[in-house]
Amino acid sequence: MEPPLTDIDDYLYWKYTEDGSYSIKTGYLYLWHRSFASSLSLMPKFPWSSIWKIPGSTKFSLLFWRLAHNIVPTKTKLNERGVPLDLVCPLCGSSEESTDHLFRSCTITRHVWQSSALGINTQANAGIPFSRWLADLISFFHRQSSGSYNPLLYFGCVLQAIWTVRNSVVYNHSPVDPLRICQLTDHLFTSHQKFPETWCTLTGFTSLVPSPHLAIVPSTITSDTICIYVLVGHSSSNKCYHASISDSLTGESDRVYIRASSALVASTRALLSAMRRARLAGFTSVSFVISCRKLSSVLAKLQPVPIGVRNSFHEIRHLFRIYPFWSVRLATG
């Protein structure tokens, strides 16, 4: 956090949100992580990035995520949450239905894995935790995937088919049939192979067009208006940014380095520095051109002010109040 520039009263803030305001969601996540941190530490190298790159549908990725966190509502998991249930596995009827049992150890499931196109022998690595078994197979199948050949997608189809048939047995009283799981797996795989492979790509903006909602005050740029450009980029060193501050009056450009935790913090400090220079120079009509889209959204009150730059924003808004012909807009090009 920034040290206050003026005398202000202390205040309470919640450090698990960006703007310091408490929310039930972040409070729940804090308690959840505090309770399950020890179990999560058992899988520090879980291939999270791989599960979100499965083409076709996100439901397989979500199932992988739920399995990794052991939150699939099996009978034992529901019983832990206070729901009284018969804990017997609905597929084999011989053991308690846990995540490990249903998706790996059940005799029905073992037969499905062995007869699938993957040919997995689940008893070969029965001694390792389920989360480790799952992570190892995800990593292996991700490395094997290439082009139209995608065993990781097929692996997700088998898991989804097991869960779907299990629910059908529990809620619709359908007969237990391993062949039905295999048929559903093939159907899921075939249907999702029809989709083109769409990978998550970051295209970026080719042109940052200024929006009228981003202006701090309604103003018209005239021939007397001085444009001050505040462009921030990331340097090679960790958490170090460089800012270029120039104005249309002199054409001179100053390059400063700012150590900050994010591009938003760096851009905020650079803008405040430019505004202080404009005040000292006596500029009364200024259009500040910034390159940080998030900063423009926060200035326009479309997003809350992060706690780390609250004092800077207090001074920035104070300067905009006393200089009615100052405005800010997003860079173009």
For each residue, the residues with C-beta under 8 A, 3 or more apart:
1: 307 308 310
2: 308 309 310 311 312
3: 311
4: 7 8 311
5: 311 315
6:
7: 4
8: 4 311
9:
10:
11:
12:
13: 20 21 307
14: 17 20 21 22 23 26
15: 20 307
16: 26 27 29 30
17: 14 20 21 22 23 26 307
18: 304 306 307
19: 304 305 306 307
20: 13 14 15 17 307 310
21: 13 14 17 304
22: 14 17 26 27
23: 14 17 26 27
24: 27 28
25: 28 29
26: 14 16 17 22 23 29 30
27: 16 22 23 24 30 31
28: 24 25 31 32
29: 16 25 26 32 33
30: 16 26 27 33 34
31: 27 28 34 35
32: 28 29 35 36
33: 29 30 36 37 40
34: 30 31 37
35: 31 32
36: 32 33 39 40 69
37: 33 34 40 41
38: 41 42
39: 36 42 70
40: 33 36 37 43 69
41: 37 38 44
42: 38 39 129 131 132
43: 40 46 68 131 132 135
44: 41
45: 135
46: 43 68 131 135
47: 50 51 135 138 139 142
48: 51 52
49: 52 53
50: 47 53 138 139 142 152
51: 47 48 54 60 61 64 65 68 138
52: 48 49 58 61 200
53: 49 50 142 199 200
54: 51 57 58 60 61 150 152 153 156
55: 150 153 192 195 196 197 198 199
56: 60 153 192 193 195 197 198
57: 54 60 61 192 195
58: 52 54 61 62
59: 62 63 160
60: 51 54 56 57 63 64 153 156 157 159 160
61: 51 52 54 57 58 64 65 156
62: 58 59 65 66
63: 59 60 66 67 72 156 159 160 163
64: 51 60 61 67 68 134 138 156 159
65: 51 61 62 68 69
66: 62 63 69 71 72
67: 63 64 70 72 99 103 130 131 134 159
68: 43 46 51 64 65 131 134 135
69: 36 40 65 66
70: 39 67 77 99 130 131
71: 66 77
72: 63 66 67 77 99 163
73: 77 78
74: 77 78 97 98 99 102
75: 78 79 85 86 87 88 89 96 97
76: 79 80 87 96 97 98 99
77: 70 71 72 73 74 80 81 98 99
78: 73 74 75 81 83 85
79: 75 76 82 83 84 85 87
80: 76 77
81: 77 78
82: 79
83: 78 79
84: 79
85: 75 78 79
86: 75
87: 75 76 79 96 97
88: 75 93 94 95 96 97
89: 75 92 93 94 95 96 97 101 102 106
90: 93 97 166 169 170 176
91: 102 106 108 109 165 166 169 176
92: 89 95 106 107 108
93: 88 89 90
94: 88 89 107
95: 88 89 92 101 105 106
96: 75 76 87 88 89 101
97: 74 75 76 87 88 89 90 101 102
98: 74 76 77 101 102
99: 67 70 72 74 76 77 102 103 130
100: 103 104 105 129 130
101: 89 95 96 97 98 104 105 106
102: 74 89 91 97 98 99 106 109 162 163 166
103: 67 99 100 106 109 130 159 162 163
104: 100 101 109 110 113 122 126 130 133
105: 95 100 101 109 110 122 126
106: 89 91 92 95 101 102 103 109 110
107: 92 94 110 111
108: 91 92 111 112 176 178 181
109: 91 102 103 104 105 106 112 113 122 162
110: 104 105 106 107 113 114 122 123
111: 107 108 114 115 178
112: 108 109 115 116 158 161 162 178 181 182 185
113: 104 109 110 116 118 119 120 121 122 158
114: 110 111 119 120 121 122
115: 111 112 178 182
116: 112 113 119 120 154 158 182 185
117: 151 154
118: 113 141 151 154 155 158
119: 113 114 116
120: 113 114 116 137
121: 113 114 124
122: 104 105 109 110 113 114 125 126
123: 110 126
124: 121
125: 122 128 133 136
126: 104 105 122 123
127:
128: 125 132 133 136
129: 42 100 132 133
130: 67 70 99 100 103 104 133 134
131: 42 43 46 67 68 70 134 135
132: 42 43 128 129 135 136
133: 104 125 128 129 130 136 137
134: 64 67 68 130 131 137 138
135: 43 45 46 47 68 131 132 138 139
136: 125 128 132 133 139 140
137: 120 133 134 140 141 155
138: 47 50 51 64 134 135 141 142 152 155
139: 47 50 135 136 142 143
140: 136 137 143 144
141: 118 137 138 144 145 151 152 154 155
142: 47 50 53 138 139 145 152
143: 139 140
144: 140 141 149 151 152
145: 141 142 149 150 151 152 153
146: 149
147:
148: 193
149: 144 145 146
150: 54 55 145 153 154 193
151: 117 118 141 144 145 154 155
152: 50 54 138 141 142 144 145 155 156
153: 54 55 56 60 145 150 156 157 189 192 193
154: 116 117 118 141 150 151 157 158 185 189
155: 118 137 138 141 151 152 158 159
156: 54 60 61 63 64 152 153 159 160
157: 60 153 154 160 161 185 188 189 192
158: 112 113 116 118 154 155 161 162 181 185
159: 60 63 64 67 103 155 156 162 163
160: 59 60 63 156 157 163 164 185 188
161: 112 157 158 164 165 181 182 184 185 188
162: 102 103 109 112 158 159 165 166 181
163: 63 72 102 103 159 160 166 167
164: 160 161 167 168 184
165: 91 161 162 168 169 174 177 180 181 184
166: 90 91 102 162 163 169 170
167: 163 164 170 171 172
168: 164 165 171 172 174
169: 90 91 165 166 172 173 174 175 176
170: 90 166 167
171: 167 168
172: 167 168 169
173: 169
174: 165 168 169 177 180
175: 169
176: 90 91 108 169
177: 165 174 180 181
178: 108 111 112 115 181 182
179: 182 183
180: 165 174 177 183 184
181: 108 112 158 161 162 165 177 178 184 185
182: 112 115 116 161 178 179 185 186
183: 179 180 186 187
184: 161 164 165 180 181 187 188
185: 112 116 154 157 158 160 161 181 182 188 189
186: 182 183 189 190
187: 183 184 190 191
188: 157 160 161 184 185 191 192
189: 153 154 157 185 186 192 193
190: 186 187 193 194
191: 187 188 194
192: 55 56 57 153 157 188 189 195
193: 56 148 150 153 189 190
194: 190 191
195: 55 56 57 192 198
196: 55
197: 55 56
198: 55 56 195
199: 53 55
200: 52 53
201:
202:
203:
204:
205: 208 293
206:
207: 332 333
208: 205 291 293 330 331 332 333
209: 330 332
210: 214 329 330 331 332
211: 214 330
212: 215
213: 300 302
214: 210 211 296 297 299 300 328 329 330
215: 212 218 219 300 327 328 329
216: 299 300 317 320 326 327 328
217: 320 324 325 326 327
218: 215
219: 215 225 285 287 324 325 326 327
220:
221: 225 227 287 327
222: 225 285
223:
224: 285
225: 219 221 222 285 286 287 325
226: 247 248 249 278 283 285 286 287
227: 221 247 248 286 287 288 289
228: 245 246 247 248 274 277 278 283 286 287 288 289
229: 244 245 246 247 289 331
230: 243 244 245 267 270 271 274 288 289 290 291
231: 243 244 289 290 291 331
232: 241 242 243 244 258 263 266 267 270 290 291 292
233: 241 242 243 244 291
234: 240 241 242 263
235: 240 241 242 257
236: 240
237: 240
238:
239: 259 260 261
240: 234 235 236 237 257 258 259 260
241: 232 233 234 235 257 258 259 260 263 266
242: 232 233 234 235 255 256 257 258
243: 230 231 232 233 255 256 257 258 266 267 269 270 273
244: 229 230 231 232 233 253 254 255
245: 228 229 230 253 254 256 270 273 274 277
246: 228 229 251 252 253 254
247: 226 227 228 229 250 251 252 278
248: 226 227 228 251
249: 226 283
250: 247
251: 246 247 248
252: 246 247
253: 244 245 246
254: 244 245 246
255: 242 243 244
256: 242 243 245 270 273
257: 235 240 241 242 243
258: 232 240 241 242 243 266 269 270
259: 239 240 241
260: 239 240 241 263 265 266 269
261: 239 265 308
262: 265 266
263: 232 234 241 260 266 267 292 294
264: 267 268 292 294 295 298 306 309
265: 260 261 262 268 269 306 308 309
266: 232 241 243 258 260 262 263 269 270
267: 230 232 243 263 264 270 271 290 291 292 294 295
268: 264 265 271 272 295 309 312 313 316
269: 243 258 260 265 266 272 273 309 312
270: 230 232 243 245 256 258 266 267 273 274
271: 230 267 268 274 275 288 290 295 316 328
272: 268 269 275 276 312 315 316
273: 243 245 256 269 270 276 277
274: 228 230 245 270 271 277 278 288
275: 271 272 278 279 288 316 319 326
276: 272 273 279 280
277: 228 245 273 274 280 281
278: 226 228 247 274 275 281 283 286 288 326
279: 275 276 282 283 319 323
280: 276 277
281: 277 278
282: 279
283: 226 228 249 278 279 286
284: 323 325
285: 219 222 224 225 226 325 326
286: 225 226 227 228 278 283 323 325 326 327
287: 219 221 225 226 227 228 326 327 328 329
288: 227 228 230 271 274 275 278 326 327 328 329
289: 227 228 229 230 231 328 329 330 331
290: 230 231 232 267 271 295 296 328 329 330 331
291: 208 230 231 232 233 267 330 331
292: 232 263 264 267 295 296
293: 205 208 296 297 330
294: 263 264 267 297 298 303
295: 264 267 268 271 290 292 298 299
296: 214 290 292 293 299 300 328 329 330
297: 214 293 294 300 302 303
298: 264 294 295 301 302 303 304 305 306 313
299: 214 216 295 296 313 316 328
300: 213 214 215 216 296 297
301: 298
302: 213 297 298
303: 294 297 298
304: 18 19 21 298
305: 19 298 309 310 313
306: 18 19 264 265 298 309 310
307: 1 13 15 17 18 19 20 310
308: 1 2 261 265
309: 2 264 265 268 269 305 306 312 313
310: 1 2 20 305 306 307 313 314
311: 2 3 4 5 8 314 315
312: 2 268 269 272 309 315 316
313: 268 298 299 305 309 310 316 317
314: 310 311 317 318
315: 5 272 311 312 318 319
316: 268 271 272 275 299 312 313 319 320
317: 216 313 314 320 321
318: 314 315 321 322
319: 275 279 315 316 322 323 326
320: 216 217 316 317 323 326
321: 317 318 324
322: 318 319
323: 279 284 286 319 320 326
324: 217 219 321
325: 217 219 225 284 285 286
326: 216 217 219 275 278 285 286 287 288 319 320 323
327: 215 216 217 219 221 286 287 288
328: 214 215 216 271 287 288 289 290 296 299
329: 210 214 215 287 288 289 290 296
330: 208 209 210 211 214 289 290 291 293 296
331: 208 210 229 231 289 290 291
332: 207 208 209 210
333: 207 208
